[in-house]
Amino acid sequence: MSEAGGSVARASSGNRALAALRYRDFAVFVVARFLTTWSWQILGAAVGWQVWQLTHNPLAIAYIGLAQFLPFFLLVLFAGHVADRSDRRVVLAVAYSVEAACALMLLWFTLSGIQSVWPVFVAMTLFGAGRAFWMPTGQAITPNLVPREVFPGAVAVNSASFQTAVVTGPALGGLLLMIGPQAAYGTVSVLLTLAVLLISSIRPVRAHAQGTAFRFRDVLEGLRFVIRRRTVLGAISLDLFAVLFGGATAMMPIYASDVLHVSPVGYGFLRSAPGVGAAVMAAVLAFSPLQRNIGRWMFGGVALFGVSTIVFGISKVFWVSFIALFLLGLGDMISVFVRQLLVQLETPDAIRGRVSAVSSMFVGASNELGEAESGFAAWLVGLVPSVVLGGVATLLVVAGYMKLFPELRRMDHFPYAQERFTR
């Protein structure tokens, strides 16, 4: 391609990214999703720090992840079915309201002065239940808010917005922790209330399919679809195992406090580092999306994730740890971009909620179950060995998947099937 041709292509990609924001409902959804992601990051930073300061027990960190994972795992497939049969806007509003209640419960816990952490696990169980509904619904609703031709730009805008919240949320959480956890939980309650109001202003959004009587086997349709599509199965399960073993971020409260010896503000910056890397990559992808060799890019991103995990695990210098986490987020963003586009482009709208639920189940399992696995591993073999071994396991997963899913490794471009997108 000539230099002039490349400039035109980059401009066209950038125009598609900006064009998505011209659709009012999508723009409102992006703002609401930003607020909820911001809340999620602030809450995660505050809960991890508070529980570690109260217990100094890696098992307590493990239980935070486990408390979120169990309700998420049990409810997410049903939630995807609800997203395909209900107004997706209402499902999001209710789920965000549940999480606002979770933040208020944590605020009460902090102000009451209770030293036992069991109320935190109850609140995070509630949080996991809410996330089981908003995660697949949020993925399923996006193609309904923009036309097909600007959807890749909408994915990039969503990713950029998400990563901006991931960058700034933990840093803000660290600053709020200087005041106290109650400041973090109060802020989260306000942000989630605003998100509920914004989502409620979007027009009703339902899947474009004829209504049928409820059948339990329909709940599993998304899982059957994923199993039949090997490229989709490989993409989302790769994320599951890579993040499951490479869950270094779950150990950040311990590293910040006991290894790097930084304040809550430094802890907040550490939690922001993966988001900074991911945001940089999301901005690049927004204006120059991947078009060729997407399978290799995806495996390369996950491999970078694994190597960065190992470096973070052995580092005792703050700036080295920050750079490692920056590169970790950069690699993760590549795989996230490929996975999201691949899943949405392959899926008919009538079952998009259920397929998104399966994807969310894999991603949610990798995050929350990964936190639990990291906590248990740190308790069993020690902090540093658990993180380093997790990074090595991630690299082994990449090597195994390249052999197990050769069609994913060889995938050159995204599938653009007809009639996948409806408004």
C-alpha positions in Angstrom: 0.0 0.0 0.0 1.3 3.5 -0.9 1.9 6.1 1.8 -1.1 8.1 0.6 -3.3 5.0 0.6 -2.2 4.1 4.1 -3.1 7.7 5.3 -6.5 7.3 3.8 -7.1 4.0 5.4 -6.1 5.3 8.8 -8.3 8.4 8.4 -11.2 6.1 7.4 -10.7 4.0 10.6 -10.5 7.1 12.7 -13.7 8.4 11.1 -15.5 5.1 11.9 -14.5 5.3 15.5 -15.8 8.9 15.8 -18.9 8.2 13.8 -20.1 5.7 16.4 -20.4 8.5 18.9 -22.8 10.4 16.7 -25.5 7.9 17.7 -27.0 9.4 20.8 -28.0 6.1 22.6 -24.5 4.6 22.0 -22.9 7.8 23.3 -25.0 7.7 26.4 -24.2 4.0 26.9 -20.5 4.7 26.6 -20.7 7.3 29.4 -22.7 5.0 31.6 -20.3 2.2 31.0 -17.4 4.5 31.8 -19.0 5.4 35.1 -19.7 1.8 36.0 -16.1 0.7 35.1 -14.7 3.6 37.1 -16.8 2.4 40.0 -15.7 -1.2 39.5 -12.0 -0.1 39.6 -12.4 2.1 42.6 -14.3 -0.6 44.5 -11.7 -3.3 43.6 -8.8 -1.1 44.8 -10.6 -0.2 48.0 -11.8 -3.7 48.9 -8.4 -5.3 48.2 -6.5 -2.7 50.3 -9.0 -2.7 53.2 -9.1 -6.5 53.5 -5.3 -6.9 53.4 -4.9 -4.2 56.0 -7.5 -5.9 58.3 -6.3 -9.5 57.8 -2.7 -9.7 56.3 -3.8 -13.1 55.0 -3.5 -14.0 51.3 -6.5 -16.4 51.8 -8.7 -13.4 52.4 -7.7 -12.0 49.0 -8.6 -15.4 47.5 -12.0 -15.3 49.1 -12.8 -11.9 47.6 -12.4 -13.4 44.1 -14.2 -16.5 45.1 -17.2 -14.6 46.5 -17.6 -12.8 43.2 -17.0 -15.9 41.0 -19.6 -18.3 42.5 -22.7 -16.2 41.9 -21.4 -15.0 38.6 -20.8 -18.5 37.4 -24.2 -19.8 38.6 -26.2 -16.9 37.1 -24.4 -15.7 33.9 -25.9 -18.2 31.4 -29.4 -17.5 32.7 -28.6 -13.8 32.5 -27.7 -14.1 28.9 -31.0 -15.7 28.2 -32.7 -12.8 30.0 -30.8 -10.4 27.8 -32.2 -12.1 24.7 -35.8 -12.1 26.0 -36.0 -8.7 27.8 -35.3 -5.0 27.3 -31.5 -5.0 27.5 -31.6 -1.4 28.8 -33.7 -2.4 31.8 -31.5 -5.4 32.6 -28.5 -3.1 32.7 -30.3 -0.5 34.9 -31.4 -3.2 37.4 -27.9 -4.8 37.5 -26.2 -1.4 38.1 -28.8 -0.8 40.9 -27.7 -4.0 42.6 -24.1 -2.9 42.5 -25.0 0.4 44.0 -26.6 -1.5 46.9 -23.3 -3.4 47.2 -21.3 -0.2 47.5 -23.8 1.1 50.2 -23.3 -2.1 52.1 -19.5 -1.7 52.1 -20.0 1.9 53.2 -22.0 0.8 56.2 -19.4 -1.9 57.0 -16.6 0.7 57.1 -18.5 3.3 59.1 -19.7 0.7 61.6 -16.1 -0.1 62.6 -16.6 -3.9 62.3 -13.2 -5.7 62.3 -14.5 -9.0 60.9 -14.4 -9.1 57.1 -17.4 -11.4 56.5 -19.7 -8.5 55.5 -17.2 -7.7 52.7 -17.6 -11.2 51.3 -21.4 -10.8 51.4 -21.3 -7.5 49.6 -18.9 -8.9 46.9 -21.2 -11.9 46.4 -24.0 -9.4 45.6 -21.6 -7.6 43.3 -20.8 -10.8 41.5 -24.6 -11.4 41.0 -25.1 -8.0 39.5 -22.0 -8.4 37.2 -23.5 -11.7 35.9 -26.3 -9.7 34.3 -24.6 -6.5 33.2 -21.5 -8.1 31.6 -23.3 -10.2 28.9 -26.0 -7.6 28.4 -23.5 -4.8 27.9 -21.7 -6.8 25.2 -25.0 -7.8 23.5 -26.5 -4.3 23.4 -23.7 -2.6 21.6 -24.4 -3.9 18.1 -28.1 -2.7 18.6 -27.0 0.9 19.1 -24.9 1.5 15.9 -25.2 0.3 12.3 -23.0 -2.5 11.1 -20.5 -0.3 9.1 -19.4 1.6 12.2 -19.4 -1.4 14.7 -15.6 -2.0 14.6 -15.2 1.7 15.5 -17.8 1.3 18.3 -15.8 -1.7 19.7 -12.7 0.5 19.7 -14.5 3.4 21.4 -15.9 1.0 24.0 -12.4 -0.4 24.6 -10.8 3.1 24.8 -13.5 4.3 27.2 -13.2 1.1 29.3 -9.4 1.4 29.5 -9.5 5.1 30.4 -11.7 4.2 33.4 -9.3 1.3 34.2 -6.4 3.8 34.2 -8.0 6.6 36.2 -10.3 4.5 38.5 -7.5 2.8 40.6 -5.6 6.1 40.8 -8.7 7.9 42.1 -9.3 4.9 44.4 -5.8 5.3 45.8 -6.4 9.0 46.5 -9.8 8.3 48.1 -8.1 5.7 50.3 -5.9 8.4 51.7 -9.2 9.8 53.2 -10.5 6.3 54.0 -12.4 3.4 52.4 -15.7 5.2 53.2 -14.8 7.9 50.7 -14.3 5.3 48.0 -17.5 3.5 48.7 -19.5 6.7 48.9 -18.1 7.9 45.5 -18.9 4.5 43.9 -22.6 4.8 45.2 -23.0 8.2 43.5 -21.4 7.1 40.2 -23.5 4.0 39.9 -26.7 6.0 40.6 -25.8 8.3 37.7 -25.2 5.3 35.5 -28.6 4.0 36.3 -30.2 7.3 35.3 -28.3 7.4 32.0 -29.1 3.9 31.0 -32.8 4.5 31.7 -32.8 7.3 29.1 -31.8 5.0 26.2 -34.6 3.8 24.0 -35.9 0.2 24.6 -33.6 -2.4 23.1 -34.7 -6.0 22.4 -33.2 -8.8 20.4 -34.7 -9.0 16.9 -36.2 -12.5 17.2 -39.7 -13.9 17.5 -40.7 -14.5 21.1 -41.1 -18.1 22.2 -42.1 -19.9 25.4 -39.4 -20.2 27.9 -37.4 -23.5 27.6 -34.5 -24.3 29.8 -32.5 -25.8 27.0 -32.6 -22.4 25.3 -30.4 -21.1 28.1 -27.6 -23.4 26.9 -27.9 -22.4 23.2 -25.0 -19.9 23.6 -22.8 -22.7 25.0 -23.7 -25.0 22.1 -23.0 -22.2 19.6 -19.5 -21.6 21.0 -18.6 -25.3 21.1 -19.5 -25.5 17.4 -17.4 -22.5 16.4 -13.8 -23.6 17.2 -12.3 -20.2 16.5 -14.7 -18.5 19.0 -14.1 -21.4 21.6 -10.4 -21.0 21.2 -10.4 -17.2 21.6 -12.5 -17.0 24.7 -11.0 -20.1 26.4 -7.5 -18.8 25.8 -8.3 -15.7 27.8 -9.7 -17.9 30.6 -6.6 -20.0 31.1 -4.1 -17.2 30.5 -5.6 -14.8 33.0 -6.5 -17.6 35.4 -2.8 -18.5 35.8 -1.4 -15.0 35.2 -3.5 -13.2 37.9 -0.7 -10.9 39.2 -3.0 -8.0 39.6 -4.8 -9.8 42.5 -1.6 -9.7 44.5 -1.1 -5.9 44.1 -2.2 -5.0 47.6 0.4 -7.3 49.0 3.2 -6.2 46.6 2.4 -2.5 47.2 2.4 -2.8 51.0 5.0 -5.5 51.8 7.3 -5.7 48.7 7.5 -2.2 47.2 6.5 -0.4 50.4 4.4 2.3 48.7 1.5 4.4 50.0 -2.2 3.9 48.9 -1.5 6.4 46.2 1.4 4.3 44.9 -0.9 1.3 45.1 -3.5 3.1 43.0 -0.9 3.9 40.4 0.2 0.3 40.2 -3.4 -0.8 39.7 -3.7 1.8 37.0 -0.6 0.6 35.1 -2.3 -2.2 33.2 -5.0 0.2 32.2 -2.5 2.7 30.9 -1.0 0.1 28.6 -4.4 -1.1 27.5 -5.6 2.4 26.9 -2.6 3.2 24.7 -3.2 0.1 22.6 -7.0 0.8 22.5 -6.2 4.2 21.1 -4.0 2.7 18.4 -6.6 0.2 17.5 -9.4 2.8 17.4 -7.6 4.6 14.5 -5.7 1.6 13.0 -7.7 -1.6 13.8 -6.0 -5.0 13.2 -6.9 -6.3 9.7 -4.4 -9.0 8.9 -2.7 -11.9 10.9 -5.2 -11.4 13.7 -4.6 -14.9 15.1 -0.9 -14.3 15.5 -1.5 -10.9 17.0 -3.8 -12.5 19.6 -1.3 -15.2 20.6 1.4 -12.6 20.7 -0.6 -10.3 23.0 -1.2 -13.2 25.5 2.5 -14.2 25.4 3.4 -10.6 26.2 0.9 -10.8 29.1 2.7 -13.9 30.4 6.3 -12.5 30.1 5.2 -9.2 31.9 3.6 -11.2 34.7 7.0 -12.9 35.3 8.9 -9.6 35.4 6.3 -8.1 37.8 6.7 -11.1 40.0 10.4 -10.8 40.5 10.7 -7.0 40.6 11.3 -5.1 43.8 11.6 -1.7 42.1 8.4 0.4 41.7 9.2 1.7 38.2 10.1 -1.7 36.9 6.9 -3.1 38.3 4.9 -0.3 36.7 6.5 -0.9 33.3 5.8 -4.6 33.5 2.2 -4.0 34.4 2.0 -1.4 31.5 3.1 -4.0 29.0 0.8 -6.6 30.6 -2.2 -4.4 29.9 -1.0 -3.6 26.4 -0.7 -7.3 25.5 -4.1 -8.0 27.1 -5.8 -5.3 25.1 -4.7 -6.9 21.8 -6.3 -10.2 22.8 -9.5 -8.5 24.1 -9.9 -6.6 20.9 -9.6 -9.7 18.7 -11.9 -11.7 21.0 -14.7 -9.1 21.2 -14.8 -8.5 17.4 -14.6 -12.2 16.6 -17.4 -13.2 19.0 -19.8 -10.4 17.9 -19.2 -10.8 14.2 -19.8 -14.5 14.3 -23.0 -14.3 16.4 -26.6 -13.8 15.2 -28.5 -11.1 17.2 -31.2 -13.5 18.4 -28.6 -15.4 20.5 -26.1 -12.7 21.1 -27.0 -12.3 24.8 -26.5 -16.0 25.4 -23.2 -16.2 23.5 -22.0 -13.0 25.3 -23.0 -14.8 28.5 -20.7 -17.7 27.7 -17.9 -15.3 26.8 -18.5 -13.4 30.0 -18.5 -16.7 32.0 -15.0 -17.4 30.6 -13.7 -13.9 31.1 -15.4 -13.6 34.6 -14.0 -17.0 35.6 -10.5 -15.8 34.5 -10.7 -12.6 36.5 -12.5 -13.7 39.8 -11.3 -17.3 39.8 -7.9 -16.1 38.9 -7.9 -13.8 42.0 -8.9 -16.8 44.1 -6.2 -19.0 42.5 -3.5 -16.4 43.0 -4.5 -16.0 46.7 -4.4 -19.7 47.3 -1.1 -20.1 45.4 0.5 -17.3 47.4 -0.6 -19.0 50.6 0.8 -22.4 49.5 4.1 -21.6 47.9 4.7 -17.9 48.7 4.0 -14.6 47.0 6.8 -14.3 44.4 6.9 -18.0 43.3 3.1 -18.0 42.8 3.2 -15.0 40.5 6.3 -16.2 38.5 4.8 -19.7 38.1 1.6 -18.1 36.9 3.4 -16.2 34.2 5.2 -19.4 33.1 1.9 -21.3 33.0 0.5 -18.5 30.8 3.3 -19.0 28.2 2.7 -22.8 28.3 -1.0 -22.2 27.6 -0.1 -20.0 24.6 2.1 -22.7 23.2 -0.5 -25.4 23.8 -3.3 -23.4 22.2 -1.2 -22.7 19.1 -1.1 -26.4 18.5 -4.6 -27.2 19.7 -6.3 -24.5 17.6 -4.3 -24.1 14.4 -7.2 -22.5 12.6 -7.1 -19.7 15.2 -3.3 -19.3 14.8 -3.7 -19.1 11.0 -6.7 -16.8 11.0 -5.8 -13.8 8.8 -8.8 -11.5 9.0 -12.1 -11.1 10.8 -15.3 -12.8 9.4 -17.9 -10.3 8.2 -21.0 -12.4 7.8 -24.2 -10.9 6.4 -27.2 -9.9 8.5 -25.3 -10.2 11.8 -26.1 -6.7 12.8 -29.5 -5.1 13.3 -30.7 -1.8 14.8 
